Amino acid sequence: MIDIPDGLIATQSACNGEAGRAFVAALPGMAAEFLERWGLRRDGAAMYGVCALVLPVVREEDGRRAVLKLQPVDAETAGEPVALRLWGAAGARAVRLLDHDPVTGAMLLERLDGRRSLEGEPDPDRAVRVIAGLLAELTAVRPGADARGAGLPGLGEAVSRMLAGAPDVVASLVDEGERGLVRDCAAAVREVAGEPENRLLHWDLHFGNVLAGEGGTGWVAIDPKPLVGDPGFELLPALVNRFDAGAVGKRFDAMTGVLELDRGRAAAWTLGRVLQNACWSVAGGARRLAPEQAEIARAVRGLV
């Protein structure tokens, strides 16, 4: 019997409504199916994130420790196995995909140390340098046309949506200074949107999505929401994590240096990320920008 964590039930219901509740209801049967199909036995308590159930397992054929990840297949998750295969083939430090079922989205992944994430790194500057090093490896991969057709969306699609939503964001915000910031974000994105990059992006590489390897060896990226586009779009999570307004410039310089990015383009894409988040938050009822997002936008817009 698989006990579904209350937190996962709550987030699926809140985010996905009836479809989320149906997914949760199907999880025990799905878990039992893949434990049997892939010859796995349970090896610890269930874990979960916003959308996924993760079960520690051992593969009976060779005793390898792994995790079984079950999540809905949607626009954000469909490309995850594609990206993990590409990164694995390139030797990039992303969690290894051991098996995958394309119908349900079930994945068997290598076991990492779930008790130790980059959130626990006491030196935020070091954590940012780790993020930058991982991004340098991940975004070095250029997916081919076959991968693009197998579930990897392009950044251009996200840009079209955020620019279309920008007028509604401006109209909804109650602070004139923040309305000006959003206009500047949209203008900056328009300047770079016509110069696409064919790089494989993680899109969500914050401190919590970096785990230590088993035995505490090295840092590994997990839980991508992959896109194909410009690496400058990757910087915002590490600017927001453990937010320090005085450190935004230093962090931005550290990451653009390691990734060898043009600072102006990276600034424009960072403003695009702020715009994207503003579109989401206003759609959820917000009437102000998140304070740290506004501070980051003010800090980098002079670099465009």
N, C-alpha and C positions, 0 to 999 in steps of 0.2 A: 504494500500500500504506500502510495506517495502522498505525503502531506504537503499541500500547496501553501506556501507562506502567505500570511494575511496581507503583508505589504504588497506582494505581487497581485493578489486579487484586487486590492484597492486601486493600484495604479492602472491595471488593465481596464477595470470598470470605468475609472475616471477618464482615461485617455481614449479608449476605443468603444465604450458603451456596450451594446449588445454583442458586437463581434468580440470584444475583449472578454466578456463573460463566457461566451461560447468557447473561446480558446482555453480559458482556465478550466472549464468543465471537461475539455478533451485531454488535458495534460496527463492525468494518471494513466489513461489508456495509451497515449502516445509514448510516455516514458517506459511503460511495460513492454510495448512493441519493440522499441529500439534497444532496450537492455537485452532482450532475447535475440533480436536479429543480428546485433553486432557482438554478441557473446560477452556481455558486460555484467559485472556485479557491483552493487552499491558499495561505496567506501567512505561514507561520511554524510553529514547533514546537508540538506539542500541549501543552495544559495540562490540569490536572485538579484536582478537589477530592475530598471524601470519596465522592461518588456520581456525579459528572458528568465526561465528557470534553468539553473545549472546544477547538475548532480555529479559529485565526485564518484568516479568509477575506476575499476581495474579491468583491463582487457584479459579475458581468461586464456586466450591462446598464447600470450607471451608475458603476462603479468605486468604489462605497461600501465602505469597510472595515467589517467586521463580525466576529462570532464565531458559530460553529455549536456549540450546546450540546446534548449528548445525555445523557440520564439516564433511569433507570427511572421509570415512572409509578406513584406510590404515594400514600398519604394525605398525605404532606408536600409532594410536588411537584406534585400534580394542580392545585392552585390557583394555581401560580406565573404562568402566562400570563394568567389571569383578573385577578389583582392587578396585573400589569404594565400591562395595558390600561387598568384603572381609574386607576392612577397617571399613566399617560401622558396620558389625557384630562383629568386635573386639573392637569397641568403640574408634578406633584411630581417631585423629583429621584431618580427610580429609573431603572435601565437601560431603554432603549427596546426594545420588542418589535417586530421587523420582519416576522416570519413565524412560523407555528406549525403543527405537525401534531398534531392531537389524538389520533391513534391511537398513535403512538410517543412523543409528548411532545417531539419534536425542536423546538428553537427557534432562530431566527436573531435575534441581538441586536446592538445597536449596539456598536462597538468602544470600549473605554475603555483607560486606561493601566494594564495589568496589572502594571507594574513599580512602581507607586506606590499603596500603600494607606494608610489612616489609621494602620496599624501603625507607619509610618515617621515619623509626626508627633512631633517631640521633646518637645513640651509636652503632657502627658496632659490637663491642664485644657482646653486648646484642643480636643483630640480629643473630649473629652466634650461640649463646646459644639457641635461639628460634629454629633455624633450626635443631640443634643437638637434642633437645627434641622431635621435630616432627619426625625426622628420627628414633629415638629410638622406637617410637610407630609404625610407618609405617613398618619398617623393622623387627619388632618382629613377623609379620604375616608370616606364612609358608603355601603357597598355596598347595592344594592337587592336585592329578593327574588330576581330572576333570577340575580344573581351568586352569592348564597348557595346556589342550587341547582346551580351549575356547578362545584363543587369546592372551595368555601371553607368549611372546618369552623368551628364556633363554639367559643369558649373554654369554654363550658359543658360541652362534651363532655370536654375535657381536665380540667376541674375534677372532674367525676364520677369520672374514672379516678384522679386523684391522691388524692382523699379516700378512695376505696375501697382504695387501696394504702397509705394512711398507717399503719394498724395493723401491717401486715407490716414496714414500715420501722422503726417503734418497736421491734418485737420483735427485729429483726435487729441493731440498733445495740448496740455494746458499752459505750458511754459514756452514763451516766445524764443528764449535762447535755445531750448531743445529743438524747437521747430527749425531754427536755423541750422543746427547741427545735422538734422536729418536731411535737409536740403543739400548741405555740403557733402554728406555721405553719398547721396544719390548722384550728385555731379561727379564726384571722384570715381565712382564705379563706371559711369558712362564713359569716362576717359580711357579706361583700360579694358572694358568689356569686349571690344573688337579685336583684342590681341590674345587669343586663347592659347593656353599652354596644355600640352598633352601629358600631364603628370598624374600619377595615381595619388589621391589625397585620402587621408584618414578621416578628416572633418571633425573629429571629436577627441583629439588627443590632449586631454586634461590630465592632471596629476593622478586622479583615481583610475584612469585607464592605462596605467603603466604598472605592471606587477614584476616582482622579482622572480627569476627562475627558481625551480625547486632547489633547495639547498642554499638559497640566497645568492645565486650566481647571476649577475647581469640584470639588466632591465629589458622588459619585453612589452610591446604595445598590444593591447587587446581591444575588442569591441569597436571595430571601425564602422563608420557609416559612409562608405567610400563614394567619392566623386572623382571625375577626371577634370583637371583644370590647373590653375596657377597655385604654386606653393605658398604665395603670399596670403592666401585665404586660410592658412592653417594656424596663424600666429595668435589669434585672439584668446583661445582657452588658457594658454600659459600666461597671458597678461592679466586675466581675470583671477586665476587661482591665487589664493592667499593674497588678495589684492592689496597693493601698496602704490598709492598715487605717485609717490616720489620715485618709484622704481620702474615706471612704465618705459621711459626712454632707455634705461639701461637694459632692460629685458628685450625690448624691441631691437636694439643694436646687437645684443648677443645673438639673437636668433637669426637676424638677417645676415650677420657675419658668418655664422656657421653654415647657413644654407646658401650663402653667396647670392643673395637676392638684391635686386635694385631697390633701394630704400623707398623711393617715391612710389613705385608700383606696389611694393609690399604695404605701404601706408594706405594706398587707395583700396587694396583688397581687404585690409583690416577695417576700414570704414565701411566697406560692403558687408562685412560680417556683423558690424554693429547695426547696420540697416536691416539685415535679415532678422536679427534678434528683436529689433524694434517692431518689425511687422508681426512677428509671432506674439510678442507681449501685448501689443495693442489689440490684436485679434482676440486675446484672452481677457480684455477689459481694462488693461493698464492705460493710464493717462499721463504718465511720466516715464522717461527712460530710466532704466536701472542706473543708480548713481555711478557705479564703477564703469559701466558702458559709456556713459556721458563723459566721464573723466578721460577714458582712453581715447575717445573720439577727439576731444579737445587737444590731447597731447600729440596725436599723430597727424591731425589735419594740416598742420603747418609744413609737413614733409612732402605733401602731394605736389 
